[in-house]
């Protein structure tokens, strides 16, 4: 596994940790959205580890930030920042 892939996986793991903590801390009505975000993160991680994640080419996104921004408050939340970092890294490095 290359350095870029390792860094990308670290970003995914960090966002997953934040989401898991939110499940423990947040109101039950957000659990479906948080679980959906966790599932998306795990799917991207799996695709990356299996070499099946399509390269961004500098233009494609993963849709993570948009999906989380639809329901999260406040918009400067740690989870939104974490998925934003994943999206930025994906576009610039992969």
N, C-alpha and C positions, 0 to 999 in steps of 0.2 A: 504494500500500500504506500503510495507516494505521500509526500509532505502535504500537498494541497488537499488530498483526500482525508488525511488524518486531521487536519485543521477543520475541514468541513464537518467531519463527524463530531469533533469537539463542540462546534457551534450547535449542532443538532442536539447533542446530549445536554448541553446547557439549557437550551430552550425546553427540552423535555422535563428537566428537573424543575424549572420554573412552573411549567404547566402542572406537574404532579403536586407541587406545593400549593398551587392555586386550588386544586381539587380538595385539599385538606382545609384550606382557609376560606374559600368562597361560599357563596350561597348555593343551595342545591339547584336552582334554576339555570345556573351556568354549567352544570356538570356535562350536559350533552355537548355543548360547544367546546368545552375544554377537552373532553374525551375525543372529539373529532379532530382537534388540533394535534393531540398526542398521536392518534392513529396516522395522521398525515405525516408527522415527523418520523415516526417509525417506518412508514412505507418508503420515504425518501432515503432514510438511513439504509434500509435493506437494499434498495435499488443501487445505492452508491457502493455498498460493500460487495454486491454481486456484479458490479461493472455495467449495470443496465440503466444508469441515469443518463439521459440524453444531455450532451453539452449545451450550455446556454448560447454559445456563440455571441455573447454580449448583448443579446436581445431578449431571450426567453426568460420567464420568471417561473417560480414554483407555485405561485398563487397563495403562499402562506400568509404574507403580510396583509393582502387584501381580505382573505378569509377571516383572519383574527380581528382586523380593524372593523369588520362588520358588527361585532358584538362586544368588543372589550371596552371597558371604561376604567380609568381615564386613558386617553390616547397616548400618554407617555408611560404606559405600564411597562414593567420589565419584560413581560412576554412579547409584547409588540416590538420592543427594541431588539429582543433576541431573534425573533423571526425576521426582522428587518436586516439584521446582520447576516443571517443565513442567505437571504435573497441577494444582498449586495455581494457577498463572497461568491455565490453561485454565478452571478452575472459577470463578475470581474476575473474570477480565477478558474472557473470550470467550463 
